[in-house]
Amino acid sequence: SAIREKEMLLTKALLDGLEGLIGNGRLRLLGLNAGPGRTAVVSLDFTGMDNADVGHALYTGYGIRTRCGLHCAPRAHKTLGSLPGGSVRISPGFFNTLEDIDYALFAIREILDKKYIVP
């Protein structure tokens, strides 16, 4: 229960930090925002950008590891309207910190604002 509590605290911090970015035509949250079905996996669709490029930029430019693509669930992405580009998944874990979440939010903002050029 301590692991889940910590992961959900970090996930809430990530979702709260993304709040001003989601729904503005640049970033879309796929899945639940909050509630009992929420897990510590945040799936994002960077509208107008290649999600694989974003995942690559997060890793090479900021050292942030994500998973991008269809996640073995193309029909789910079809239902969510994120086919063929899939999404970028960020999964806060027990050993992450709130500072890690702040850094991830900083990186996402820079990428959205085109302050980091995808290599």
KAJO-V406370 format. One line per field, one symbol per residue. ss: DSSP state (A for helix, B for strand, O for the rest). psi: psi as a letter, one per 20 degrees, with the letter a starting at -180 (. if undefined). burial: + if it has 9 or more other ideal C-beta (glycine too) atoms within 8 Angstrom, else -. A space follows every 10 residues. Layout:
ss: ???
psi: ???
burial: ???
//
This chain:
ss: OAAAAAAAAA AAAAAAAAOO OBOOOOBBBB OOOOOOOOOO OBBBBBOOOO AAAAAAAAAA AAOOOOBBBO OOOAAAAAAA OOOOOOBBBB OOOOOOOAAA AAAAAAAAAA AAOOOOOOO
psi: hhgggghhgh gggggghigi hpjjihpppp aqgrahjprl popqonpjqo hhhgggghgh hikoprpqbi lklhhghghi kjpiibrppp nprhirrhhg gggggggggg ghjkippp.
burial: -----+++++ +++++-++-- ++----++++ -------+-+ -+++++---- +++++++++- ++-+-+-+-+ +-----+--+ -++--+++++ -+-------+ +++++-++++ ++---+-+-
//
